[in-house]
Amino acid sequence: MPLYLTKFSYTPETWARLINHPEDRREAARSYIESVGGKLHGFWYAFGPHDGYTLWEAPDNVSMAAVALAIGAGGALSPLETTVLLTVDETLDAMRRAQQVGYRPPGA
């Protein structure tokens, strides 16, 4: 199954709610991805431009998009960014296929 890295930040209102009522959000995240047949591999908070990161596994892009759309529509996170991760083998395959694309830069 494909892997997905999500970067997120909580809104100030969400932080205020969490400060008043601390909550471990890993179980919520796990339930969201499991609802589409996926798996949560990790959930971390961080310093920097994003408040947290999750590593998910989902059956396909549509399943992961459904989870991201549902979470994003909830309004507690801004921004929410999801990146599809490729394995090294997938990237090597893409490099081999790229040889046959025949790309020509503009003006060349």
C-alpha positions, 0 to 999 in steps of 0.5 A, a space after each residue: 500500500 502507498 505511504 503518505 506524509 501529512 504535515 499539519 498545523 492546528 488553528 489557534 482555536 484548536 490549540 486553546 481547546 487542547 490546552 483546556 482539555 489535553 487529548 491524545 489525537 493518535 487514536 482519532 487519527 488511527 480511526 480515520 485511516 482505518 475507516 478506509 482500510 489503511 494504517 497509521 504508522 506514526 504521529 509526531 508533534 514538532 517545532 517549526 513551520 508545522 505543528 505535526 506530522 503523520 505517516 499513513 498507509 492507505 489502499 490508494 490515493 482516493 482513500 487517502 484523499 477521502 481522509 484528508 478531505 474529511 479532516 480538512 473540512 473539520 476546520 481544526 487544522 490549517 494548513 493540512 498538506 499530504 505528500 505521496 511517498 515513493 519507495 526507492 524501487 518505485 523511483 528507480 522504475 520512474 527513472 527508467 520510464 523517464 528515459 522513454 518520455 522524450 521530453 524536449 525543453 522549450 526552445 531546444 
